[in-house]
């Protein structure tokens, strides 16, 4: 290789490296978009917790919530929520939700065990709404909610308890009017569903 070609190749490599370093956000967790923050909800059915013989509270679901910058880094544990189906029974907070302002946020739902239960999808749906509002009040936009493929349909049904209903994306001749919109997507990207806040129970 000639000296001129070596210099050109070296210059190109520097440009590529600089471009990656200067990107404000990067693709996170294999998702096909860029985000400033990734908030993760991990659900887990607790065994033997409040498991008295005649207890009407069991099973208890723990939703562990953490967040991290879209550029990567160690996650910060935000809080743990304890559920009986849709109803939150308790909360243990560890740190404030220190997001920026006017940032793009993704919420990612995972289940500690690969096979989720109906109680877990109920808890996940409730936690999604809570985090959506938390981010909104801080001036941020939740642009995507990523959920396991097997849980998408059930979470869509559960969100109706918070008056979010399935709808189609805007078209020029049929616009949608809603102040709050949730964009759900399966982990594989094969399925998507937009949910609009109705404000009243249907």
C-alpha positions as CSV (number, residue, x, y, z in Angstrom):
1,X,0.0,0.0,0.0
2,X,1.3,3.4,-0.9
3,X,2.0,6.1,1.7
4,X,-0.9,8.2,0.3
5,X,-3.3,5.3,0.7
6,X,-2.1,4.6,4.2
7,X,-2.7,8.2,5.2
8,X,-6.2,8.1,3.6
9,X,-7.1,4.9,5.4
10,X,-5.8,6.3,8.7
11,X,-7.8,9.5,8.2
12,X,-11.0,7.6,7.4
13,X,-10.5,5.5,10.6
14,X,-10.2,8.6,12.7
15,X,-13.4,10.1,11.2
16,X,-15.4,6.9,11.9
17,X,-14.2,6.8,15.5
18,X,-15.0,10.5,16.0
19,X,-18.5,10.0,14.6
20,X,-19.2,7.3,17.2
21,X,-17.8,9.3,20.0
22,X,-19.9,12.4,19.1
23,X,-23.2,10.5,18.8
24,X,-25.6,11.9,21.5
25,X,-27.4,8.6,21.8
26,X,-26.6,5.1,20.6
27,X,-28.7,2.0,19.9
28,X,-29.4,0.3,23.2
29,X,-30.2,-3.2,24.2
30,X,-30.5,-4.3,20.5
31,X,-33.4,-2.0,20.0
32,X,-33.8,-0.4,16.6
33,X,-34.0,3.2,17.8
34,X,-32.0,5.6,19.9
35,X,-32.9,6.7,23.4
36,X,-31.5,9.0,26.1
37,X,-32.7,6.7,28.9
38,X,-33.6,3.1,29.2
39,X,-36.0,2.2,32.1
40,X,-36.3,-1.5,32.9
41,X,-39.1,-3.2,34.7
42,X,-38.4,-6.8,35.8
43,X,-41.3,-8.8,37.3
44,X,-41.0,-11.7,39.6
45,X,-43.5,-13.9,41.4
46,X,-42.4,-14.1,45.0
47,X,-42.7,-17.6,46.6
48,X,-43.7,-17.9,50.2
49,X,-44.3,-14.2,50.6
50,X,-47.5,-13.3,52.6
51,X,-48.4,-17.0,52.0
52,X,-50.7,-17.5,54.9
53,X,-53.3,-20.2,54.3
54,X,-56.3,-17.9,53.9
55,X,-54.5,-14.9,52.5
56,X,-56.3,-13.2,49.7
57,X,-53.2,-11.2,48.8
58,X,-51.1,-14.0,47.3
59,X,-49.5,-14.3,44.9
60,X,-47.3,-11.2,45.4
61,X,-45.5,-9.9,42.3
62,X,-42.3,-7.8,42.7
63,X,-41.5,-5.3,40.0
64,X,-37.9,-4.1,40.2
65,X,-37.3,-0.8,38.3
66,X,-33.9,0.5,37.2
67,X,-32.7,3.0,34.7
68,X,-29.5,3.8,32.8
69,X,-28.4,6.2,30.0
70,X,-29.0,5.0,26.5
71,X,-25.3,5.3,26.0
72,X,-24.8,2.4,28.4
73,X,-23.3,2.1,31.8
74,X,-24.3,0.5,35.1
75,X,-28.1,0.7,35.9
76,X,-29.4,2.6,38.9
77,X,-31.9,0.8,41.0
78,X,-34.9,3.2,41.3
79,X,-37.6,1.3,43.2
80,X,-39.4,-2.0,43.9
81,X,-43.2,-2.2,43.6
82,X,-45.2,-5.0,45.2
83,X,-48.4,-6.0,43.5
84,X,-51.5,-8.2,43.8
85,X,-52.5,-8.3,40.2
86,X,-53.1,-4.7,39.1
87,X,-53.1,-3.2,42.6
88,X,-49.9,-1.9,44.0
89,X,-49.6,-2.9,47.7
90,X,-46.3,-1.4,48.6
91,X,-43.2,0.4,47.4
92,X,-39.5,0.5,48.4
93,X,-37.6,3.4,46.8
94,X,-33.8,3.4,46.6
95,X,-32.9,6.5,44.5
96,X,-34.7,9.4,42.8
97,X,-35.5,9.0,39.1
98,X,-32.8,11.3,37.9
99,X,-33.7,11.7,34.2
100,X,-32.9,14.8,32.1
101,X,-35.4,17.1,30.5
102,X,-36.9,16.8,27.0
103,X,-35.2,13.4,26.7
104,X,-36.4,10.3,24.8
105,X,-37.1,7.4,27.1
106,X,-37.7,3.7,26.4
107,X,-39.4,1.4,28.9
108,X,-38.3,-2.2,28.7
109,X,-40.3,-5.0,30.4
110,X,-38.6,-8.3,31.3
111,X,-39.7,-11.3,33.4
112,X,-37.2,-12.9,35.8
113,X,-38.5,-16.3,34.7
114,X,-39.0,-16.8,31.0
115,X,-42.6,-17.9,31.4
116,X,-44.6,-15.0,32.8
117,X,-47.9,-15.3,34.8
118,X,-51.1,-13.3,34.3
119,X,-50.3,-11.6,37.6
120,X,-46.9,-10.5,36.3
121,X,-48.4,-8.9,33.1
122,X,-50.9,-7.1,35.3
123,X,-48.1,-5.7,37.5
124,X,-46.0,-4.8,34.4
125,X,-48.9,-2.9,32.9
126,X,-49.5,-0.9,36.0
127,X,-45.8,-0.1,36.4
128,X,-45.6,1.0,32.7
129,X,-48.3,3.6,33.4
130,X,-46.6,4.8,36.6
131,X,-43.3,5.3,34.9
132,X,-44.9,6.9,31.8
133,X,-46.4,9.5,34.1
134,X,-43.1,9.9,36.1
135,X,-41.2,10.6,32.9
136,X,-43.9,12.9,31.5
137,X,-43.9,15.0,34.7
138,X,-40.2,15.5,34.3
139,X,-40.7,16.8,30.7
140,X,-39.6,13.6,29.0
141,X,-41.2,11.6,26.3
142,X,-41.6,7.8,26.5
143,X,-41.2,7.0,22.8
144,X,-41.4,3.2,23.0
145,X,-42.4,0.4,25.4
146,X,-40.7,-2.9,24.7
147,X,-42.3,-6.0,26.1
148,X,-41.7,-9.8,25.7
149,X,-43.4,-11.2,22.6
150,X,-45.5,-13.6,24.7
151,X,-46.7,-10.8,27.1
152,X,-47.7,-8.2,24.5
153,X,-51.3,-9.2,24.1
154,X,-52.0,-9.6,27.8
155,X,-50.3,-6.2,28.6
156,X,-52.5,-4.5,26.0
157,X,-55.6,-5.9,27.7
158,X,-54.3,-5.0,31.2
159,X,-53.7,-1.4,30.1
160,X,-57.4,-0.9,29.6
161,X,-57.7,-0.8,33.4
162,X,-55.9,2.6,33.1
163,X,-58.2,3.7,30.2
164,X,-55.6,3.1,27.5
165,X,-57.2,1.5,24.5
166,X,-55.8,0.1,21.2
167,X,-55.9,2.2,18.2
168,X,-54.2,2.8,14.9
169,X,-51.5,5.3,14.2
170,X,-52.5,8.7,12.7
171,X,-53.4,8.9,9.1
172,X,-54.1,12.2,7.2
173,X,-57.8,11.4,6.9
174,X,-58.3,9.8,10.3
175,X,-56.2,11.6,13.0
176,X,-56.3,10.4,16.6
177,X,-56.8,12.9,19.4
178,X,-55.4,11.9,22.7
179,X,-53.1,13.7,25.2
180,X,-51.3,10.4,26.2
181,X,-50.1,7.8,23.8
182,X,-48.2,4.6,24.5
183,X,-46.3,2.9,21.7
184,X,-45.8,-0.8,22.5
185,X,-43.5,-3.2,20.6
186,X,-42.6,-6.8,21.1
187,X,-39.0,-7.6,21.9
188,X,-38.5,-9.2,18.5
189,X,-40.1,-6.2,16.7
190,X,-42.6,-8.5,15.0
191,X,-45.7,-6.9,16.7
192,X,-46.6,-3.4,17.6
193,X,-49.6,-1.7,19.2
194,X,-50.4,1.9,19.8
195,X,-52.5,2.7,22.9
196,X,-54.5,5.9,23.3
197,X,-55.7,7.3,26.6
198,X,-59.5,7.7,26.5
199,X,-60.0,9.6,29.8
200,X,-63.3,7.8,30.4
201,X,-64.1,4.1,31.0
202,X,-65.5,2.4,27.9
